[in-house]
Amino acid sequence: MAVYAELTTAGTSTRTAARLTGVSRATATRKLPAVLVPRVRVAPVNKLSVLERARILSVVNSPRFVELPPIQIFAQLLDEGVYLGSISTIYRVLTENAQVKERRRLARHPARAIPELVATAPGQVFSWDITKLAGPIKGKYYDCYVMIDIFSRYIVGAYVHTSESAVLAVEMMTETFKIHGVPLVVHADRGTSMTSKTVAALLSDLEVTKSHSRPRVSNDNPYSESWFKTLKFAPVFPERFDSIGHARAFMAEFVEGYNHTHRHTGIGLNTPADVHYGLAAAKAVERSATLAVARAANPERFSSTLDPKILALPDTTWINKPAEAETTKEPQPKLAA
C-alpha cells in the first residue's frame, strides 16, 4: 500500500500503480476507518448510589411493606413525607435483586403423583363418585352414590340418598363388596366422603388400596365422570325427580338397562354384564361365525378377512396409562403413590 501511494503521488496512474504493486484499486482507494476511541461512560447525575439502592431494598422488604406492591409503598411513604425514588426506580431495584414477582413467603405444595391404575379382569379396580339429582323444587337435591368396575364398565352399586355422608358411603361399599367381592383398588376423587376417615378405615380393614384423583383434575376419575354424562344426557333422564322414591326407582331401572342391554364401545360392543360375568368370549366366537358366513356369501362387501377392531375386547383397562415404554412388561394391578 505504501508503494502504491508513492507511485500515485509521483504521477503514475492508478491503473498502472495497481498493476505494478498487485494491489486492487478499489482496495487502495478505500478510506480506512478512523481509529475507534472507546467511549467513556459517564454515570448519570441522577443515578442512585449503592447505599440508596440498599435502603430501597431494605424498606420494601421490611415487615410493613413486604406484602405490598411498589405503587402502594410509594404512595404510603409519600404521604408520610418520605421519597425514596420513583415507582419505576423501585421496580428496577427489585428487578436487579430478582424480586419483581412474589416476595412473600408462600406455601409450596408438592406436585401430586398421577394415579396410574390398571385392571386386567373384572373385580380388580372399582371407581366411585357421587352426583346430584334435582329434586321436586329448586334447591332440593338427592345424592346418587355410584360404583363402577372399570374393566367391565358394570355398575356394581347405585344408591340414592337424601344427603351425602361418609357413613352412607361405607354402607354402599359394604353392600357392594358382599355381592361382587372385595376389589384390589378403590378409586375416587377428593370429595369429603371419599377422603373421610370412615371410608379409609373400611378399606384399610379389608386391605383394599385407596386411590384418589389429583386436586382439580377431573380426568383422573374418567369412568365415573363418563357414566354420569351417559346418565344425564339420556333421553329418559327427567329434569326433576318428584321424590326420593322416584329417584331410586329410576336409577334402579336405568342401571339394569345399562348393565344388560347397553353395548359399550370401550369393551368390544359387549354389554357390561357379559364382560363382568365372563360371557364376552363366547359371544365373540358367535359374532365371528356370523361375520364369516356373511363374508363367504358376499366377499366383495368386505375389505378384510379379519373381524372389525371395534369388536375386540381390550386386555387391560387403565386410569392414566403411562408411556408405552413403561408398559412393555406384563401389567399388574397397581397404584403409583
N, C-alpha and C positions, 0 to 999 in steps of 0.2 A: 504494500500500500504506500509506503514511503517513496519507493522508486517511481511508482505511478504518479504521485504528487509532484515529484521533481521534474518528470518529463513534461507533464501538462503545464507546469509553471514556466518551463523553458520554451514553451510554444508548440510542443508536439501535440498533434490532435489526439483526442480521447480514444478514437478508434485504434490509432497506431500504438498509443501507450498501452492500451488494453491488450493488443496482440503481443507486444514485446514483453510485458510483465506477466501475462497469463491471468490477469485479473479482470473479471467481468465489469463492464462499465456501470451496470446497474449497482453492483456491489460497491464499486469505488465511489460512485457519486451519492450513495445513500448517506443521509445525515445520521451520524451516530448520536444516540440519546445522551443527554447531559447526565453527568454523574448524579445519581439519586442520593439526596441527603435525607437521612431518616428524620421524620418529624418528631419533634419533642412534644409529647402530650403534656399539656398544662392542665393541672387539676382545676375543675370549675370552682369559681369563688363560692358557689352555694353548696358545695359538697359537704356532707356531714362528716364529722370526724369519727374516729373509731370509738371514742367514748360516747358520742351522741348516739351512734348506732347501738351500742351496747345498752344504753339507757332505754331506748325504744323497745328493744327485745325484752329487757327486764320488766318493763311496765306491762306490755301486752301479755306476758306470761305470768304475771302476778295473780294470786288467787282471785282478786277482784275482777280482772279483765280476761282471764283465760278462756271463758266460755262466750265471749263477745266477739263479733267481727270488728275489723278495724274502723268501719264507719261509726259504730256505736262508741268505740273507745275514743275516737277523735272528738265526737260531739260532747261526750261527758267531760273530758278533760278541758275542752274549750269553754264549757260552762263554768268550770272551776278556775278559769284564768290560766290554764296550762296549755302550752303549744309545743309539742314535741316535733311535729313535722306534718306535712300534708297526708291525706289518706293514701295517695299513691306511694308516698315515701314509706309509710308504714308497711304497705304491701310489698314494696321492694326489699325492705329489711327482712320481712318474713320469708320472701322467696329465696333470698340468699342463704337462709338457715333452714330451708325445706320445711317450712311451717305454714304454707299457704292454705293447705287443706284443713284437716281436723287437728286441732291442738289439744283437745280434751282427752282425758284417759277414758277410753271406751272399752266395754267388754267385747272380747273377740271370741265368737262361738266357733268351735272346731267344725270342720266340714263333716256332715253326716255320711256314714257309709251307705252305699247304694245297696238295698236289699236284692240279692240275687238268689231266687228260689227256682227249683226245677222239680217237676213231677214226672215220673215215668209210668205211673199207673194210678187208677183211682184210689182214694183214701190216703194219699200221702200229704197233700197240701190243701188246706181249706182257707178260703178268703171270706171275710165277713165285713159287713158295714150296716149302717142304719140310715134309712131315708124317711123323709116326711111325706105323709099322705094328708091332703087337705080335708078337714072335717066339714061339718054341715054349715058352719058360719065362719066368717073371716076371722083369722087369728087362732082358730082351733085346728090342731093337727094331731094325727096319730103317728106313732113311731113304728116303722116296719123293720124288724131285725132279719137280715137275710145272710145265710152262709152258703157258699158255693164251692164245689170241688173243682179246682182249676183244670184238672186233666180232662174230666168228663163233661164239665160245664153243668153238672147235675146240681140242682138246688137241694141241698141236704137239709136245710132248715129255713123256715119262713114264719115268723111270728109277729103279730100286730098287737101293740100295747098303747095305752094312753099316755105313756111317758117313757123317757129314756133313763135307764139306771144300770149300774154295774150288776146289781142283783138279778135283774131280768136277763141281762146278757149271759150270766152264769147259768140261769135256768135253761135258756135256749141252747147253750153249748152242751149242757149235761144231757138234755133230751136227744140232741142230735148225735152225740157220741154213742149213746145207748143203741141207736138204730143203725148208724153207719160206721161205727167203730171209731177209735181214737186215732187221729192223724199224726203224722210226724211233725208238721209245722202248721201253725195257725197264723195267718197274716191279716193285718188290719191297718187302718190309718191311725192318726193320733188323737182321736176323739176322747172325751173324758171317760166314757165307758170302756173304750178299748185299752186305755193305759191305766185303768184303775187297779188297785192292789187286789181287789176281789177277783177279777179275771186273771191277774197274774198268779195268784195263789192257786187257782184251779188248774191252770196249765202247768204250773210247777209240780203240783201233786201228781198229775198224770204224765209227767216227763215229756210234755209237748214243748217244742221250741216256739218261742213267741217272737214274731216278726212284726215290725212297724214300718210304715211309709216314712219317707223324709218329710220334714215340715214343709207344708205348702207345695207338695209335689203330688198331684192327683194321679199322675201316670204310674206311680208306684203301687196302686191298687186297681189295675185296669179291669179285672174280671168283674169285680163288684160294681164299679162305675159303669161299665158297658151294659151290665144286666139291668141296672136301674134305668138306663136310657131305653133299653128294649121295652121295659115295663111301661114307662110313662109316655112313650111315643106310640104304644099300641092303640089301634082304633077303638078298642073296647075300654080303654082306661078312662074312668069318669073324671069329670072336672072336680067334683067333690064327693065325699062319702057321707051318706046320711047318718051313719052311726058306726061304732066300733064293730058291731056285728056285721054290718055291710062290708066294711073294710076287710075283715077276716074271711068272710065268705068269698069275696072277690079274689083275694090273694090265694086262697086255697085252690080255687078253680084255675086261676091263671098259672100257678106253679105246676099244677098237674098237667095242664096242656103243654106248657113249655118243656117239661121233663120228658113227656112221652110222645109228643107229636111234632115238636119244632125240630126241623132239620138244620143243624148248625154248620155253617161253612168252616169253622175252625176245627171240626172233628170229622171231616170227610162226609159232610151232609148226612151224618147219622143223628139220631136223637140222643140227648144226654143220657137217657135211661139205657139205651143199647150199649153205649160205651161204659157207663158206670157198672153195669151188671155183666159185662163181657160178652155181649151178643153181637158186637160190631163185626168181629172177624167172620162169623158165619154169614152175616148179611153181605159182607164184601164178596164172598165166594158166589153168592146168589146173584149179586149185581153183575159180577164179571161174566157169569154164564149167560145172563140175559143180553149183555152187550156183545158177547161172542156170537150168539145166534143172529142178532141184528147185523153184525158186521159181515157174517157169512152170506146173509140174504142180500145185502146191498153194500158190497165192499167199496163202491165208488163214493159212498157218502161218508166214508171215514178216512181221515188223513193219516191215521196211525193204528197200529195193532195193539197199542197199549191203552189201558183204561185212562180216563181223564184224571189229571192230577188232583182235581178238586175232591175226588172220591177217596184219596189216600188219607189214612188216619195217622197223624203225627206220632212219632215215638216218644217225644218229650214235649212238655209244656213249661214255658219259662215265665217268670216275672223278672224283667230286666236281664235278658240274656247277655252274657259278657261277649267280648270279642271272639271271633271264630277260632283264633289261635288258642284261646283258653278253654275251648270246648272239644278239643280233639280226643281227650280221654273219655272213657265211658262215664256218662253223667250219673251222679248220685244225688239224692235229695240232700240239700244243704242250705245253710243260711250264712251269708257273709256278713259277719258282725252285726 
